[in-house]
Amino acid sequence: MAKTNLLNVIMWIVGVLVSLAVGFGMVDGVLTVRWVPEVATVIAGWIVVIGVVLGVIMAIAKAVK
């Protein structure tokens, strides 16, 4: 049981880091999406970053309860 919980936490952290990397890459213009204007890509990047931050806050709040 403890190994499963540890693996879940590790995978969650990896997901958060990858999501932040993709979001900030889109915001900085390093990652683009074909046939999508640059402005829309930047906006989508910020949506990803904000969504990740909110998800982390909500997960921490749920764990504290």
C-alpha positions as CSV (number, residue, x, y, z in Angstrom):
1,M,0.0,0.0,0.0
2,A,2.8,2.4,0.9
3,K,4.6,1.7,-2.3
4,T,1.5,2.5,-4.3
5,N,1.0,5.8,-2.6
6,L,4.6,6.8,-3.1
7,L,4.4,5.9,-6.8
8,N,1.2,7.9,-7.1
9,V,2.9,11.0,-5.5
10,I,5.9,10.6,-7.7
11,M,3.8,10.3,-10.9
12,W,1.7,13.3,-9.8
13,I,4.8,15.4,-9.3
14,V,6.2,14.4,-12.7
15,G,2.9,15.3,-14.3
16,V,2.9,18.7,-12.6
17,L,6.5,19.4,-13.8
18,V,5.8,18.3,-17.4
19,S,2.6,20.4,-17.5
20,L,4.5,23.5,-16.2
21,A,7.3,22.9,-18.7
22,V,4.8,22.7,-21.6
23,G,2.8,25.7,-20.4
24,F,5.8,27.9,-19.9
25,G,7.2,26.7,-23.2
26,M,4.0,27.8,-24.9
27,V,4.1,31.2,-23.1
28,D,7.7,31.8,-24.1
29,G,7.0,30.9,-27.7
30,V,9.4,27.9,-27.6
31,L,6.6,25.4,-28.1
32,T,4.1,26.2,-30.9
33,V,1.0,24.6,-32.2
34,R,0.7,24.3,-36.0
35,W,-2.0,26.3,-37.6
36,V,-2.8,28.2,-34.4
37,P,-1.8,31.8,-34.1
38,E,1.0,32.7,-31.7
39,V,-1.4,34.8,-29.5
40,A,-3.7,31.8,-29.1
41,T,-0.7,29.6,-28.2
42,V,0.4,32.0,-25.5
43,I,-3.1,32.2,-24.1
44,A,-3.4,28.4,-24.0
45,G,0.0,28.3,-22.3
46,W,-1.2,30.6,-19.5
47,I,-4.4,28.5,-19.2
48,V,-2.2,25.4,-18.7
49,V,0.0,27.1,-16.1
50,I,-2.9,28.5,-14.2
51,G,-4.8,25.2,-14.3
52,V,-1.7,23.4,-12.9
53,V,-1.3,25.9,-10.1
54,L,-5.0,25.7,-9.2
55,G,-4.8,21.9,-9.3
56,V,-1.8,21.8,-7.0
57,I,-3.5,24.1,-4.5
58,M,-6.7,22.0,-4.6
59,A,-4.8,18.8,-4.1
60,I,-2.9,20.2,-1.2
61,A,-6.2,21.5,0.4
62,K,-7.8,18.1,-0.1
63,A,-4.8,16.3,1.5
64,V,-4.8,18.7,4.5
65,K,-8.5,18.0,5.2
